[in-house]
Amino acid sequence: MNFQEPIGGLVERIARALERLAPPAPRQPDFDQADAFIWQAEPAAFLPVTEVNRLPLRLLKGVDRMRDTLLENTSRFAEGLPANNALLWGARGMGKSSLVKAVHGEVARKGTRTPLKLIEIHREDVASLPHCLSHLRLAPKKHFILFCDDLSFEAADASYKSLKAVLEGGVEGRPRNVLFYATSNRRHLMPRDMLENERSTAIAPSEAVEEKVSLSDRFGLWIGFHNCSQDDYLAMVRGYAEHYGLVIADDALAHEALAWALGRGARSGRVAYQYIQDVAERLGVRIEP
């Protein structure tokens, strides 16, 4: 080291050396690349989705009330008006995740003053939510729906606590330009036996259970999905058949569709779509959303 070097020059050299050692500043994501992204926790990144796997909103049958509720909430949010986090819960295969993606597509297609982006976060990355939100907070000229499909928690999983703080109650709180939508087969996001065990083993059972179920209370909007009727199921099948141009007699379509559902022990939108895929394969028709 040159001890004759002026102090100012020495400080400047040390500063430059420290800058070289420091990790590069994180680059702000380019949210103009696509309408939808997947949040990757490690290394942190928003991966653009050029083609979203979704159905047109008009094809989702038997969920009219749920559709109208979520569409109104999403439209308000996209226009900068107050809106609620939403939990879509209930029967399997009834179009919960399909509805979220279709509603986003419908609102984005109509156009809004502020672009509306869909960000999917995987269940195992929920603990990284604060990091994800720190990026979204820096993009105030965009609105984001943060979407987690099939969200639930097991007994030994404590990551639900970080989600509670993010949704409501944290110091920073949820950014104004972000809504959180989740789907789950469980109304309270916890298995029933887990809640019952809390009641039977905790010193203060009511407090223990309240602490667990309070997560679902952070969602201002609960939208329940139930098993569909036979008429709704056939309406789904007919809607898909018409949309994809499948030429098959209606009586045969209904008979086969009911037999297909009986073989799977359920009637749902997923079962209806799986049947239509089978029909299309037999007819040699390629189906795409």
matplotlib code that plots the C-alpha trace (Angstrom):
import matplotlib.pyplot as plt

x = [0.0, 1.3, 1.3, 2.0, -1.3, -3.8, -6.6, -9.3, -7.8, -7.4, -11.1, -12.1, -10.1, -11.6, -15.1, -14.5, -13.2, -16.2, -18.5, -16.8, -17.3, -20.9, -23.5, -25.2, -28.4, -31.5, -32.9, -36.5, -38.6, -40.0, -43.7, -44.4, -43.1, -46.4, -49.8, -48.9, -45.8, -44.6, -42.8, -39.5, -38.2, -34.6, -33.1, -35.7, -37.3, -40.6, -40.8, -43.0, -45.8, -46.4, -49.5, -51.7, -53.4, -57.0, -60.5, -62.7, -65.0, -68.1, -67.2, -67.4, -70.9, -72.7, -70.7, -72.6, -72.9, -69.2, -68.2, -70.1, -68.8, -65.1, -65.5, -67.0, -64.3, -61.5, -62.9, -63.2, -59.6, -58.3, -60.0, -58.3, -61.4, -61.5, -61.5, -61.0, -58.6, -60.5, -60.5, -62.2, -62.9, -64.9, -65.5, -62.7, -62.8, -65.5, -63.3, -61.8, -58.4, -60.0, -62.2, -59.4, -57.4, -60.5, -61.6, -58.1, -58.1, -61.6, -60.7, -57.3, -58.9, -61.4, -58.6, -58.3, -56.6, -53.8, -52.5, -53.6, -51.0, -51.4, -48.6, -48.7, -46.9, -46.5, -47.6, -44.1, -42.9, -45.5, -42.7, -41.1, -44.2, -42.6, -39.7, -42.1, -44.3, -41.2, -40.8, -44.5, -44.6, -42.0, -44.3, -47.2, -48.3, -49.3, -52.0, -51.3, -53.4, -51.1, -52.5, -51.8, -53.5, -54.5, -53.4, -53.5, -51.3, -50.5, -50.0, -46.2, -46.3, -45.8, -45.6, -49.3, -48.2, -46.2, -49.2, -51.4, -49.1, -48.9, -52.6, -53.6, -51.9, -48.2, -46.4, -46.2, -49.4, -50.3, -49.4, -52.4, -51.6, -51.8, -54.7, -54.2, -56.4, -56.2, -58.0, -58.4, -60.5, -60.5, -62.6, -60.2, -57.1, -56.4, -57.3, -60.4, -58.5, -55.8, -58.4, -60.0, -56.6, -56.1, -59.4, -58.6, -54.9, -54.4, -54.4, -56.7, -58.5, -60.6, -57.5, -55.5, -58.2, -58.9, -55.2, -55.3, -58.6, -57.9, -55.9, -59.0, -60.5, -57.9, -59.8, -62.6, -64.3, -65.2, -66.5, -67.8, -68.0, -70.2, -70.8, -72.8, -76.1, -76.7, -78.2, -75.2, -72.8, -74.6, -74.6, -70.8, -70.4, -72.7, -70.9, -67.5, -68.8, -70.3, -67.2, -64.9, -67.2, -67.6, -70.3, -72.1, -75.8, -77.1, -78.7, -75.4, -73.4, -75.6, -75.6, -71.9, -71.2, -73.3, -71.7, -68.2, -69.1, -70.5, -67.3, -65.3, -67.8, -68.2, -69.8, -67.6, -66.2, -63.0, -64.8, -66.8, -63.6, -61.9, -64.9, -64.8, -61.1, -61.9, -64.7, -62.3, -59.7, -62.2, -63.4, -59.8, -60.4, -57.7, -59.1, -57.4, -58.7]
y = [0.0, 3.5, 5.4, 8.6, 8.3, 11.1, 9.9, 10.8, 8.6, 5.7, 5.9, 6.0, 2.9, 1.0, 2.0, 0.7, -2.6, -3.0, -2.3, -5.1, -7.5, -6.7, -8.8, -7.0, -5.1, -7.2, -6.2, -5.1, -7.6, -6.5, -7.1, -6.0, -9.3, -11.2, -11.1, -14.0, -15.1, -17.8, -16.7, -18.6, -18.4, -19.5, -17.8, -15.0, -14.4, -13.9, -16.4, -15.1, -17.4, -16.6, -18.8, -19.3, -22.7, -21.5, -21.9, -19.0, -17.7, -18.6, -22.3, -22.6, -23.9, -24.4, -21.8, -18.7, -17.2, -17.9, -16.5, -13.3, -12.8, -13.2, -11.3, -8.3, -8.4, -8.6, -5.9, -3.5, -4.2, -3.6, -0.2, 0.8, 0.3, -1.6, -5.4, -8.5, -11.4, -14.4, -18.1, -20.5, -23.7, -26.8, -29.8, -31.2, -30.6, -27.9, -25.3, -23.3, -22.7, -22.5, -19.7, -17.7, -17.9, -17.3, -14.3, -12.8, -13.4, -11.8, -8.7, -8.3, -8.8, -6.0, -3.7, -1.5, 1.7, -0.2, -3.5, -6.6, -9.3, -12.9, -14.2, -17.9, -18.9, -22.5, -23.9, -24.8, -21.2, -19.5, -18.7, -16.5, -14.3, -11.2, -11.3, -11.7, -8.8, -6.5, -6.7, -6.1, -3.2, -1.4, -1.7, 0.6, 1.1, -2.5, -4.5, -8.1, -11.1, -13.4, -16.9, -20.0, -23.2, -26.1, -24.2, -26.2, -26.7, -29.8, -30.0, -29.5, -26.7, -23.2, -21.3, -20.4, -17.8, -15.8, -15.9, -14.5, -11.6, -10.9, -10.9, -8.7, -7.5, -7.0, -3.7, -3.1, -5.0, -6.1, -3.7, -1.8, -3.1, -6.8, -9.2, -12.8, -15.5, -19.1, -22.3, -25.2, -28.3, -27.3, -24.4, -23.5, -24.6, -27.2, -30.9, -31.5, -34.1, -31.5, -29.1, -31.9, -32.9, -29.3, -29.3, -32.6, -32.0, -28.2, -26.6, -23.9, -25.7, -22.8, -20.5, -23.2, -23.8, -20.1, -19.5, -22.1, -21.1, -17.4, -17.7, -18.3, -15.2, -13.1, -13.7, -11.2, -13.2, -16.9, -18.6, -22.1, -24.8, -27.9, -31.1, -30.3, -31.7, -34.0, -31.1, -28.9, -31.7, -32.3, -28.5, -28.5, -31.5, -29.9, -26.5, -28.1, -30.2, -27.2, -25.0, -27.6, -28.5, -32.2, -33.8, -36.4, -37.0, -35.3, -38.5, -40.4, -37.6, -37.5, -41.3, -41.6, -38.6, -40.0, -43.4, -41.8, -39.9, -43.1, -44.9, -42.2, -41.9, -38.1, -35.4, -32.3, -29.9, -31.8, -35.1, -33.4, -32.1, -35.4, -37.0, -34.4, -35.1, -38.8, -38.0, -35.7, -38.4, -40.8, -38.3, -37.3, -33.7, -31.6, -29.5, -26.4, -23.8]
z = [0.0, -0.9, 2.4, 0.5, -1.3, -0.4, 1.9, -0.6, -3.3, -0.9, 0.1, -3.5, -4.3, -1.3, -2.4, -5.9, -4.6, -2.4, -5.3, -7.3, -4.4, -3.8, -5.7, -8.6, -7.8, -8.7, -12.1, -12.1, -14.1, -17.4, -17.0, -20.5, -21.9, -21.3, -19.6, -17.2, -15.3, -12.9, -9.8, -9.3, -5.8, -6.3, -8.1, -7.9, -11.2, -13.0, -15.9, -18.7, -20.0, -23.7, -24.0, -20.9, -20.6, -20.2, -21.6, -22.8, -20.0, -22.0, -22.0, -18.2, -17.5, -14.3, -12.4, -13.3, -9.8, -9.1, -12.4, -12.0, -8.4, -9.4, -12.6, -10.8, -8.1, -10.7, -12.9, -10.0, -9.0, -12.6, -12.6, -9.3, -7.1, -3.8, -4.2, -2.0, -1.9, -3.1, -1.9, -4.4, -2.4, -2.8, -5.0, -7.2, -10.9, -10.9, -12.6, -9.7, -11.3, -14.8, -13.6, -12.2, -15.5, -17.7, -15.7, -15.9, -19.7, -20.1, -18.1, -19.8, -23.2, -22.6, -21.6, -18.5, -17.6, -15.9, -17.4, -15.4, -15.0, -13.7, -11.5, -10.5, -7.3, -6.4, -3.1, -2.0, -2.7, -0.4, 2.2, -0.5, -0.8, 0.9, -1.6, -4.5, -3.3, -2.9, -6.8, -7.5, -5.1, -7.4, -10.4, -9.5, -13.1, -13.3, -11.4, -10.4, -9.5, -7.5, -8.0, -6.0, -7.2, -4.8, -1.6, 1.6, 4.7, 6.8, 10.5, 10.5, 8.0, 9.5, 6.2, 6.5, 9.1, 6.6, 4.2, 7.0, 7.5, 3.8, 3.2, 6.2, 9.3, 8.4, 8.8, 5.1, 4.2, 0.8, -2.0, -3.4, -6.9, -5.8, -5.2, -3.9, -5.4, -4.2, -4.9, -2.5, -1.9, 1.8, 3.1, 5.9, 4.0, 6.7, 6.9, 9.1, 11.2, 11.9, 13.4, 15.4, 16.8, 17.9, 19.7, 21.5, 22.5, 22.9, 26.3, 25.0, 22.2, 20.9, 20.7, 18.8, 16.3, 15.8, 15.1, 12.3, 10.6, 10.8, 7.6, 5.6, 7.2, 5.5, 2.2, 2.0, -0.7, -0.3, -3.4, -2.9, -5.6, -5.2, -7.2, -10.3, -11.3, -14.2, -16.2, -15.6, -16.5, -19.8, -20.5, -20.0, -22.4, -25.1, -24.7, -25.3, -28.2, -29.9, -29.3, -30.8, -33.7, -32.8, -35.0, -32.9, -32.3, -29.1, -27.8, -28.3, -26.8, -23.6, -23.2, -23.6, -21.4, -18.5, -18.9, -18.8, -15.6, -14.0, -14.8, -12.9, -10.1, -10.5, -12.6, -13.0, -15.5, -15.5, -16.3, -19.0, -20.7, -20.4, -22.2, -24.9, -25.4, -25.9, -28.4, -30.3, -30.5, -31.9, -34.5, -35.4, -34.3, -32.7, -29.8, -28.4, -26.0]

ax = plt.figure().add_subplot(projection="3d")
ax.plot(x, y, z, "-o")
ax.set_aspect("equal")
plt.show()
